[in-house]
Amino acid sequence: MLQRHAITLLVALLVSSFAPDVYAQTRIAVVDLQRALNETEDGRRAKRRLKRLFKRRQKALDAAQEKLKKMKTDIEKQKNVLSREALQKRLEEYQKAFVDLQSTYVEYQRELATKEAQLTKRILERMQEILRRIGQAEGYTLIVESNEGGVVWVPSNLDLTDTVIQRYNSNPGGGSSMGGMSTKMSSKMR
C-alpha cells in the first residue's frame, strides 16, 4: 500500500512538474470506491447477502464452540472419576474438536473472502468503466482512489464518488448481474 502511495505521489509530481501551460491543463479527481460500493443498489444487495452468509456461518461456529465448552466442562467434572486411559481419550477428542473448530473458522473466512471478491469484482469493473467515461468526457488526466492513493483532503468538486454512485444506480443492471453471488462483509469479517 505504501508503494501505491509513492507511485500516486510520483505521478502527481511528474504531471505537475511539466511546463505551466501543461500544468494548467492537468485535471485530477478522486473517488472513494468503498463508499460507492456501499451506496449503490448492487453494493447494498451484496452486503445483505454477505450479512446473511456471515450470520449462518457464525451460527454454526457458535454451536460448535458451545459443544466444545460442554466437552471441556464434562471433562473437568469427570476427571477424578475417569480412568487415566478414558481421561486421555476424552482430552484427545477435545483437542481434535478444538482443531476442527479452528479449521472451520479459517475455511469460513476464506469462503467469505471468495464470495466478497466475486461480488465486488463485477461492481468495481462497472464503476471503473463509468470512471473511464467520466475521465475521457470531462478531460481528467488522473482519477485516484482516495482510500488507496493516500489522499488526505480534496475539494468536493474534485470528488467523483457521488457522480459514480448516481450513474451506477441510474442504469440498473448495466451489464452487471448479481444473480447467484454472495460475499463477505469487508470490514467486519477481516
C-alpha positions, -999 to +999 in steps of 0.1 A: +000+000+000+029+024+008+042+016-027+008+027-042+010+060-023+045+066-035+035+058-071+005+081-069+025+109-055+053+104-081+027+105-109+011+137-095+045+153-091+056+144-126+024+157-141+026+189-121+063+194-129+058+200-166+056+234-181+029+257-165+007+255-196+006+217-193+000+220-155-030+243-163-044+215-184-039+188-158-071+177-141-070+153-112-100+139-093-106+113-066-132+087-059-140+067-028-148+033-043-155+017-009-182+043-002-195+040-038-197+002-033-216+006-001-241+031-015-250+015-049-281-007-050-259-037-061-235-030-033-263-029-007-278-061-021-243-077-019-238-065+016-272-080+027-262-113+011-229-112+028-245-105+061-269-135+057-240-158+049-219-144+078-248-150+102-253-186+090-215-193+094-214-175+128-243-196+140-225-228+130-193-216+147-212-206+179-229-241+180-195-258+176-180-236+203-208-244+227-203-281+221-166-276+228-173-258+260-196-285+271-170-311+264-145-292+285-169-288+314-178-325+313-140-334+313-134-311+343-164-327+362-153-363+354-115-361+355-114-375+391-137-405+383-124-414+348-096-439+344-064-425+331-070-440+296-105-427+295-095-393+305-067-393+279-092-403+252-116-376+262-088-350+262-077-362+227-113-359+215-115-324+229-082-314+212-095-328+179-128-309+182-108-277+191-086-281+160-116-288+138-133-257+151-102-236+142-100-252+108-137-245+102-132-209+112-103-204+087-124-222+060-154-199+066-131-168+064-117-180+031-152-187+018-164-153+028-134-136+012-140-155-021-177-146-021-168-109-015-143-109-043-169-125-067-195-099-059-174-068-058-154-076-089-183-070-112-195-040-094-160-024-093-154-032-130-186-014-139-176+016-117-142+017-134-159+018-167-181+047-155-149+065-143-132+059-176-161+075-194-162+105-169-124+109-172-125+110-210-156+131-213-145+157-187-108+157-195-094+143-164-057+135-165-058+113-135-085+098-112-072+084-079-089+061-055-090+082-023-085+053+001-056+037-018-039+069-031-031+084+003-055+114-003-059+133+029-081+161+016-097+171-017-122+198-026-156+184-030-158+195-067-129+170-074-146+141-056-164+120-082-179+095-057-214+108-057-214+110-095-203+074-098-230+063-074-257+082-093-246+070-127-242+034-115-277+034-099-293+052-129-286+023-151-298-008-132-282-040-144-258-021-166-243-053-177-236-064-142-255-094-129-259-100-092-276-134-096-263-162-075-235-143-059-228-138-022-199-122-003-184-113+030-187-080+049-154-064+044-146-045+075-164-067+100-151-100+087-114-093+084 
